[in-house]
Amino acid sequence: MWLKNITLLNFKNYADADVRFSKTVNAFVGLNGGGKTNLLDAIHYLCLCKGYFNPIDSQQIKTGEDIFLIQGDFDRQEKNEKITCGVKRNQKKQFKRNKKEYDKLADHIGLFPVVMISPYDVNIIMDGSEERRRFMDNVISQTDARYLDELMVYNRHLLNRNALLKQIAITRKYDPALLQIFDEQLVASGNRLFEKRQDFMKEFIPLFDQYYSFLTDDNELVSLIYASQLNDQPFDKLLSQSSEKDKALERTTTGIHKDDLIFSIADMPLKKFGSQGQQKSFLIALKLAQYAYLQKYKGFKPLLLLDDIFDKLDDRRMHKLMEMVSHHDFGQIFITDTGRERVLNVFNSIKVPVTLFEVNNGAVNHA
């Protein structure tokens, strides 16, 4: 799969743009603030119906305008696919595939798999468990549409149970039969998600280990562990044991919505003891493992978006990364960087052709 072109209208700092890409490596170079990352975000929109950095669609509209439009032509398994995303202020987002609008956006997820690596990803390490669950859910959802549906079902049951706990606290009336019904719904859905996450992590962790080992020449000992309360006890038993605590706190304190991924280096928390370079290598290995997992289950190569990827990577890791993604099982790649010469030097050194685009104040030109 590859993206042949993209057209932008009033998207972020772009009044209009029309860019045609090569099948292999495409690099956007220019000063910060010119719009390089916005191009990657537009590609992300076409693939996953939303921006990577900001979930609020209306905030992506160019200042002073009322609508943005993104359109792209993909070659997907030798078939042309035209994808269009339009957002008008105070109206529902329109998303079309070959001029036909989707009944629900979830139907698009996974058809055009994409992996983004960005400095923003440090949130996966530094922020709370929600960011790490979001990462895990994003990967699984691109390969299993039923997973996304189940996740929405679980969250709906969770909201219902939490609303009941709040109602109990306000009215002082406790209906054990109703709580039991909500518990059974939550357990049934939660167990299905837990099983899918377990299966995913069994395949994902060896992929991660492989990429981290390659990036660091096997010089650093790291670990990735899937932590879930359901690893220790059945979900129904957990809910039963936490019933009084849940009523006191007016929320559900156990379940797969508390799952986490534990990142360690030399048996110490990566968040506290990993250098910026080690954290960056960890994140890159996570994303490359995501790419490999998606490729295996989709049967074709996703897009790879590398935003400001050379930042905080030493020369050795940077060259190993570029050599890996350019020569191994990777398809179309999009890169942003401030240094034109740095990009050229890196790809010349590994003998890989790169198509350069100069980006300046919302204008894109072949370099």
Secondary structure, DSSP 8 states (H G I E B T S, - for coil): -EEEEEEEEEETTEEEEEEE--SSEEEEES-TTSSHHHHHHHHHHHHHSS-SS---GGGGB-TT-SEEEEEEEEEETTEEEEEEEEEETTS--EEEETTEE-SSGGGTTTTS-EEEE-GGGHHHHHS-HHHHHHHHHHHHHTT-HHHHHHHHHHHHHHHHHHHHHHHHHHH----HHHHHHHHHHHHHHHHHHHHHHHHHHHHHHHHHHHHHHHHHTT-S-EEEEEE-GGGTS-HHHHHHHTHHHHHHHTS--SSGGG-EEEEEETTEEHHHH--HHHHHHHHHHHHHHHHHHHHHHHSS--EEEEESTTTT--HHHHHHHHHHHHHSS---EEEEES-HHHHHHHHHHTT---EEEEEETTEEEE-
